[in-house]
Amino acid sequence: MRYPLLLMTQVDRYLLNALKRLLYYFITCYSGLVYGQTSSTFDNISAKQLAKFKAAGVVSYRDFGAKGDGKTDDMEAIAATHAFANTNGLKVKADANATYYVSGKERTAVIQTDTDFGTAAFIIDDTDVQNRNASVFTVSSNLQSFKLSTVSSLKRNQKKIDASLPSTCLITVTNANVKQYIRFGLNQNNGSSQTDIFVVDKNGNVDMNAPIIWDFDQITDITALPIDEKPLKITGGRFTTIANKAESKYTYYSRNIAVRRSNVLIEGLEHRITGEGENGAPYGGFINVGDCAYVTVKNTLLTGHRTYSTIGAAGKPVSMGTYDLSVNRAVNVSFVNCTQTNSIDDNTYWGILGSNFCKNLLYDRCTLSRFDAHQGVANATIRNSTLGHMGINAIGSGTFLVENSTIRGRSIVNLRSDYGSTWQGELIIRNCVFVPAGGKPTSADLISGSYSGLHDFGYTCYMPERITIENLRIDDSQHPDNYQGPAIFANFNPQLTDSSYQEKFPYVITKEVVLRNVTTASGKAVRVSNNLFMFREVKVTTAP
């Protein structure tokens, strides 16, 4: 007898995969191999203890053998505690005032339930690390991603995709045949595969607050990750990293808290760094957010890493970026009331945040040394904040809003020249104070960047189409003798002084600048630029 061919829908495949995962889960649980734990891990948990844990709804690291004396390596006990909590749906609470030592042994604790680190201290020793890529904690979902087979192309600002999904999902799409963000300069490279990340509901409707930003004529990979509806909360914890002393080269350390689950709140955490010497490898972010959406880091104390130099891709010395915060391929990530232990004006420490392929990033009530978007952000907001010596660095699209903030960098916004100084959209600066170079003598530029028109970045490069600056106070009281007053635009291309200069890849220049109530401590008027030819067609409107 012949049976008809059954065509499986995307939901059918998802449910089948879920059933397979459930079966595997029960097999691994009863064979004692949950999250890499041997059967002996939970053998000492009696039925009475299990009932007690479930009644309390919480377990502690001490319950699984952690000493908390600051000397004994407690990482196995920490990982076992979270594995047990994940299996039984329990919260984890660190023991009050304990100090947990975490050696360089390769071991990662998987967090899938609410965790309260409380007043406990964690010493993370990076002086002898088995695997620098292994996170100390990974915040993950028990929902599994799956491939989409029904979507073969996408258009910028497309409102709906052809997919029926089990729930709201985070979609990640790649076209490996197109290269973008082809970096220029000392860290030059051949670019990254075209990438986008966005949220859709179960009917395939795209969240237009974070729209699709590229045309995908072809798709080589597209993945859907269901978004957890229930928030996961991580609170407290006093973490200290004993810094690595490795050779100073681009071998990033990921001894961190990696957030790979959507709908997460991290609150009240502290991270300090000790033991930085004459050399060291850079860090990829102690709080490292990636491949997720709706993450908030709140009331958190961080530390900038010491800057080390190496030889870059161009064969010349270059300072290495090293971060305490890192965000990659993420949507709707907020930093609220975050500060750092070292001075935001001390340039011996690298700027604290680096990000790539993000949408809707927010600083609110933060005092940090830098905001940075390397390979693009779509929509960013900085409000009620103070930015230090590295200021605001970004490329991307959409609306960039800076309001009620103090900026102490060399410019208010630096459009990164290594990625084409591009912002396709609008820039709004409102109710701010600009202290050029933190008060050091300098000629102030409000918007800085550089663009020769001779390098292919993999996309057309734009300046913000419209720039609105209102209620801005420029504290340029410390300035050089030849100071002519602040310029709206830096000299983006000193070679472009007349029409004889030909850009191979033309720059789309700003159309309009609106100035309202912009004042200077020096008493000097705001100018357009040192390069009047380049910005000759920009319409500048000045209002009281």
Secondary structure, DSSP 8 states (H G I E B T S, - for coil): ---------HHHHHHHHHHHHHHHHHHHHHTT-GGG--THHHHT--HHHHHHHHHHTEE-GGGGT---EEEEE-HHHHHHHHHHHHHHT-EEE--TT-EEEE-SSS--EEE-S-EEEEEEEEEEE-SS-S-TT--SEEE--SS--EE-SS---B-TT--B-S---SS-EEEEEEEEEEEE----STT----EEEEEEEEE-TT-BB-TTS---S-BS--SEEEEEE--SS-EEEEEEEEEEE-----SSS--B--SEEE-SSSEEEES-EEEEE---S----BEEEEEEEEEEEEEEES-EE---B--EEE-TTSSEEE---EEEEEEEEEEEEEES-EESS-TT-TTB--SEEEEEEEEEEEES-EEEEEEEEEEEEEEEEES-EEEEEEEEEEEEEEEEEES-EE-SSSSEEE-GGGTS-EEEEEEEEEEEE-GGGGSS---EEEE----S-S--SS--B--SEEEEEEEEE---S--TT----EEE--S-TT-SSTT---SS--B---EEEEEEEEESS----BS-S-TTTTTT-EEEEE-
